[in-house]
Amino acid sequence: MRGAGLAGLLAGGCLVVCAACAVASGTSNGAPAPGAWPKSTRAGASPDAGMPAGRATPEACAVTDKLIPTCGAWWGIASDVSPGRGSLRATEVAERRMGRRADIVHVYHRGAKLFPTPQEREVARGPRLLLINWRPAPERTWAQIARGAVDDRIDRLADHIVRTFPGRFFLTIHHEPESEVRRGAGYSATDYVAMYRHVVTRLRGRGVRNAVTVMTYGGALDWVSRPWFDRLYPGDDVVDWVAFDPYADNRVSDFAGLVNRTRRDNRGWPGFYQWLQQRFPAKPIMLAEWGVFERPRTPRYKRDFFASVKRQIGDYPQIKAMVYFDSPLASRGDTRFDTTPGAGKAFSRLARIPRFTATPVPPA
């Protein structure tokens, strides 16, 4: 990107995207102050219902230094990268299918490979924002990483980012940790926090100041009642956004059920969106992955589900980014958004509503 495109323009702070720039007032982490995310409980509210006052007009739309759009929300894609198709080609194919450019492209890395790769830098010149998902050392425990076992790897990556990628990007460290927490093996919640904090602070210490950090929960309800669940959060000083990865299956009928699903055996659980809103009132929320699984016996399921997102998204103003996981080989089925003509049209209509187009990205 080398200073061009969206991320390059954002490197210095607030990006003007319309006639006037309105920088979000707020806390030191770039998010609006507590109470600045008013709830909208009216079903069928307009796409920007509940947005902070004075931010819903295109003339006042801007992006903060923490990549928070003051109008609407980012629209993103995590495309299936098959053999022979790199991230740029996969993104361009997905964009043609959905009828618009992605604001965010989610890419995945493990271990010592340096990123952003040359092709990912081309993706960012689109212009698009990268959401980079990194597991620093799958061969090491969280406790070992926290004690410095792969510091040389972290330092090489930091030097690479400083040298090749000056613009802002999202970075999540070892997403969806809940399923890996266990006792006595270096994988406790305390170990996760120590690992996350160590990686972020070491990157920053080596000069990486353009990474907007994301803590990504899996969002599965199996773990929310565990005694360690509340202790997984690494801390406001190292986390800029909070995220979760919900998927719609036969237990979910609409968007409200997806983001706020509850369980009969845990009556105290308010739903993931509501829990995040209560726990982190000043943090923007991201759906770092979301998807809708195929239901062969209900061919209109995806179409109807995407229509429900269009109707209900206004009830969730703290969601400031949604990144769809588009793959025929997702862990529990096919999440491609256009497996039927009706689903593809409904998804394209959703992608173009004002909530996801209020902050246009200027050309590179």
Secondary structure, 3 states (H helix, E strand, C coil): CCCCHHHHHHCCCCEECCCCCCCCCCCCCCCCCCCCCCCCCCCCCCCCCCCCCCCCCHHHCEECCCCCECCCCEEEEEECCCCCCCHHHHHHHHHHHHCCCCCEEEEEEECCCCCCCHHHHHHHCCCCEEEEEEECCCCCCHHHHHCCCCHHHHHHHHHHHHHHCCCCEEEEECCCHHHHCECCCCECHHHHHHHHHHHHHHHHHCCCCCEEEEEEECCCCCCCCCCCHHHCCCCCCCCCEEEECCEECCCCCCHHHHHCCCECCECCCCCHHHHHHHHCCCCCEEEEEEEECCCCCCCCHHHHHHHHHHHHHHHCCCEEEEEEEECCCECCECCCCCCCHHHHHHHHHHHCCHHHCCCCCCCC
